[in-house]
Amino acid sequence: MIDFQKARLAFRDYVSQYDENIPSIRLKLIHTYEVMKCSDYICEQLGLSQEDKELSALISLLHDIGRFEQWMRYESFADYKTIDHALFSSQLLFDEGLIRAFITDTQYDQIIKDAIEQHNKYKIDEGFDERTLLFIHLIRDADKLDNFRVKDEEDIETTLYVSLQQVNQETISPKIYDQFYHQQLIYGPTRITHLDMWLSYIAFIFDLHFPESLQYIKENNWVNRSFDRLHPIDEKTYQQYMILKQRALDYIG
């Protein structure tokens, strides 16, 4: 049984040790709650049971719990430079026993652990049963959906670590253009420019599992809103950018 009110209070207690006035801490705190909303949207659209809704909400609440300590230790959310935040979140919860502060019932532990560890992977590992995959897909989609809100509301400097002016002066790397044009999720290590990075965020749409998630993208006009935040100065780059925008719009239908 899931006592979600207890879980929310435990989460508030855990994050109280971190200064919410730090922009990056605030960003991840808001992100956590917004991912829960996205998860609830998908669950409602799928007509899932109350138990499954609550389990998905709990996974959403905990999926990035390692992010706060990651920032305090490294002042960076770049996993390739620091630590894999999904595995770190799982270690905090299950190796250090923090999970029991959120839920006393152990029957959901393996699903929670697997979903959190898989939520940021480029490709889901093989071997999971159908029920576990449901929750893996739910948190992966919900996490990606809220990233569109984050990129829409936050300053470019906060999300890309450079000025808007600099991003607009950059070009699109050939590999990134090719992956996006072929409507593929972009492999992080292939990114070179900050403009590449921005396109990789929009390319999350190509990895969404549920049709309901794509509907959410359409309802909020996220493709247009995301592309319209940048205006590449170089003419060739701008033309490429507009082509990729149309490829994304074609994908969501």
N, C-alpha and C positions, 0 to 999 in steps of 0.2 A: 504493500500500500504506500502511496506517495502523499505525504503531507506537504503540499507545495508552499503553504504559508510559512511553515517551519524552514523550508529550504530558502525562501526569499530572505527571511530574517537572518539566517546563517550567512547568506551571501553578503548582506549589508554589514554584518559584523566582521566578516573577513576583509572586505575592501576598506573598512574604516581605518585600517592601519596605513593606507596609502593616501597621499594628499590629492584630493580631487581638484585642487586649483592648478595642478600640473596639467596642461592641455592634453598630453598623450594619455594620462590616466583617465581624465574626463572622457576622452574620445572612446576608450575601450569600455568604460562603464556604460555610457549611453549605447554603444554598439551592442552590448550584452542584452539590454532590455529591448532594443529594436529587433534583434535577431529572434527573440522570443515572440514578438508580434508577427514577424514574417513566418515563423514556424506555425503559429496559431492560424494564420491565413491559409497556409497550405493544408493543414490538418482539417480545417473547416471545409475547404473545397473538396477534399478527399472523402469527407464523411467518416473520419476515424472515431473510434470509441473514446470515451472520456479518459480511460486509463492510458490509451496511446497518446492523447493530447497532452496529458500531464507528464508522461515520460519524455515526450519530445520537448516540452517546455523545460524540464529539468536538465536535459542534455544541452539545450540552448543556454540556460543559465550558467552552466559549468564549462562550456566548450573552450572558453578563452581565459579560464581562471589563472593560468600561468602567465598571461600577458602582463599583469601588473608587476610581478616580481621580475619578469624579463626586462621591463623598462627600467626599473630601479637599479638593476645590476649593470645593464649595458647601454641605457639611454638609446635604445634602438629596438624596432620591431622586425628588423631584417633577420629572418631565421638563419639564412646562409652565413651571416656574419656572427651570429650569437648562438642560439639554441633552437631546436625544433619546438615551437611553442605548444603544439598539440601533444607531443610526447611529454613535454615538461608538465603540462596541465594534468595529464594522466598520472604521472609520477607523484605529483602533489596529492592527488585524490586517492590513489590506490596503493602506492608504495609507502606514502607517509600517513595514510589513514584518514585524510581530510574528508573523504566521502561520507563518513559516518556523521559528520556535523550537518549534512544536508538530508540524508535519508538513512533510517535505521534498517530498513528491509533490504536484505542482500540479494534478492532474486533478480534485480535489474542490473546488478553490477557489471556483468560481462557486456551487455548491450551498451551501457553508458560508456564503458572503457573503450570498446571497439569504435563506437561512433565518434568519440572525441579524438581518438588517435588517427582516424581516417579523414577527418573533416577538412584538412588542409592539403591532402595528398594530390599530386597531379593526376594520379590514377588510383582507383580503389584496389586494394589487395584482393586476391582471390580467396575463395574458401568460406565465405560467410553464408549463413542460411538466409532464407527469404525474409524472415522477421527482422533479423539484425540489419540486413541491407535496407529495409524500409527506413530505419532510424538513421542510418548512415546517409542515405539520400536526403532525408529531411533536413539534417543539420547542414549538409553541404550546400543544399539549395538555399536555405534560410540565411546562411552566412553570406553567400554570394549576393543574394537579393539586397541585404542591408548595405553591402559595400557600395552599391549605387547611391544610396542616400548619403553615406559618408563622403563620397567623392563630390556629391552635389552641394553639401552644406559646409564642408570644411574648406579653408583656404588651400590653394594649390601648394603653397609653401609647407603646409602641414602634412599633406599627403604625398608630395613628390620631393620635398626637401630642397627645392629650388624655386626661383621666382617664376611667375606666370610669363614674364617677358622672355626668360631664358628658354622655357619649354617651347614657346611659340617660334623660337629661332632654330629649333632642332629639326632633324629629319627622321624619317622612318627607316629602320634597318630592313634590308631585303628579306631576311628570314621572318621578321615579324610581319611584314606586309604579306608575305606568302601564306603564313599560317592563318592570319586573319581573313585574307581573301578567300581561302578555302574553308572558312567557317570552323576553325579549329581552336580549341583552348590553347593559349600560348604558353610554351614551356619557359618558365622563369629565367633560367640561365642563358637563354638566347637573347634576352633583352640587352640593349646597349645604351640607348638614349632614354631620357625621362619621358619622351613622347611614346617610345616603345612601351614603357611601363604603364602609361595611361591607357593605351590601346589594349594592353593585357588585362586591365580591369574590366573594360567593356566586353572583352572576349569571354568573360565569365558566362555570358548568355549561351555560348556554345556547349557548355558543360552542364547546363541545368537539366535535371532528370525529369521533373514533372511538367506536363503541359500547363498545369496551374501556375507554375513559377513563371513561365513565359507570358502567361496572361497577366500576371502581376507586373511584369516589365512593361507590357503594352498599356495597362491601366494607368501607370505612373509616367508614361512617356520617357522612360529612362534612357533609351538609346539616343533620342534627339537631345535630351538635356545633357547627357554626358559628352557627346560630341561637340555641342555648342559652347562648352566651357573653354575650349581651346580654338585658336585661329592661327594655324601655321603661316608664317610669313613667306617662306619660299614657295613659289608658284607650283613647282612640281610636287612638293610635299603636300600642299593644300589640295591639289587635284587627287593625289593618292588618298588623302584623308577623307575626301568626299566620296570616293569610290568605296572605301571601307565602311563608311557610314551607311551607304545604300546596301551593301552586303549584309550588314547587321539588321537593317530594317526588313530586308527580304527574308532573313532567317526567322524573325519573330512573326512574320506574316501580317 
